[in-house]
Amino acid sequence: MATRFDLATIDSPATDVIAVFWSAVLDLHEVEREDGDRWIVLADDGGRRRIGVQSGVTRAGSMHLDLACSPDEFESELARIIALGARQLGPARHESYGSIVNLGDPDGNLFDLCAYR
């Protein structure tokens, strides 16, 4: 099984504010930023990615998991996860950093499958 937990992602329209808050609370630091403040990744002192903050609507339950696999396993992992009961919520996107697809578990909880280059 190639899929692994990557990080918890917080959706917020105020990504900078939320990133600063969680950095201070958990003693993390910014290691990645994309498209201005659309996507910010916070890591621990060992460089392990811990929290992603992405531009989005804040609502109860607006945190989701990111799972990661290698780019060559993306399609097969997506098929495997769907066969286990996940719902694909839209088409997979192929961005400069890799591929991503939004999914829901059998209870509707959101998560993403990512394949970073």
N, C-alpha and C positions, 0 to 999 in steps of 0.2 A: 504494500500500500504506500503510494508516494505522496499523498496529500498530508500536509502538516499544518498545525496552527501557526499563523503568522503574527497577527496582532489584533487587538480590539480597536475598533474604529468608532469615533464619536462624530456624529453629524451635527453641524452647527453653522449658523450664518455668520458667527463671529469667530472664525478659526484662530486668528492671532490671539484673541483674549483667552480662548479655551486652551490653546497650546501653552501659553504662559502659565495659566492656572495649574494644569496638570504637571507641567515641568517643575513648578515650585512644590506642589504637594508630594510628588513622587521622586524628586531629585533626578529628573530626566533632562536631556538636552536635545535640541533639534538636530537631526542628521539628514533630513531631506525636505525639500520644498519644491512644489511644482506649480506652474501657472500662478505666480504671485502667492496668494494665500489659499488657493483652492485645495491643496493637499499638503499637510505637514506631518512628518513622522518624528516621534520622540523616542529616544533610545536611552538605555542605562549606560553607566561608565564602561561597561564591557562591549558596547556597541550593539547590544541586542535590541532590536526593534520591539517596543512595548505598546505604544499607543499611536494610532493614526487619527488625525483630525481632518475631516473633509467638509467642504462647503456643502451645506444642506439644511433642511428644515429641522429645527429642534422640536421634538415632541416626546412624550413619554415613550420609553423604549427605543429611542433613536440611536442606540449603540448597537453595533453588529460585529460579528467575527469576520476576519479575513483569513481564508485558507489559501495556501500556496502550493504549487506543484511546478515542475519544470515545463518549459514551453513545449517540449515534444510529448508530454503526457497530458496536456490541457484537454484535448478532445476526449480521450479515453477516461480521464478522471471526471469530466463533466457527465459523460454517459453513465459512469458507475454511480455517481452521487444521485443522479436523477432516478436511476433504477432502484436506489435505496429509499426513494420517496420524496426527494426534493422537487420543488417546482421552479422551473426557469422563468424569471420575471421579465425577460426581454432578451434581445439578441446579444450575443457575445460582442464585446468591443475589442478592437486591436489598436492599442495606443502606442506611443513612442516607447513607453516603459515595458510593454508586454500586453498580454491579453487579460480580460476581466469579464466576468459574467455575474449578474445579480441573481440570487436564488432565495427561496424560502424553504424552511424545513417543513415537515408535515404539520406542524402547529402554526405555521405562518411567520416564525421568527426569521429575520433577514440575515443573510450572510453572502459573502462574495468568494468566488474561486478566482485566484490570480495566478498568472504565470509570468514571472518577471524575467526580462532578458538579462 
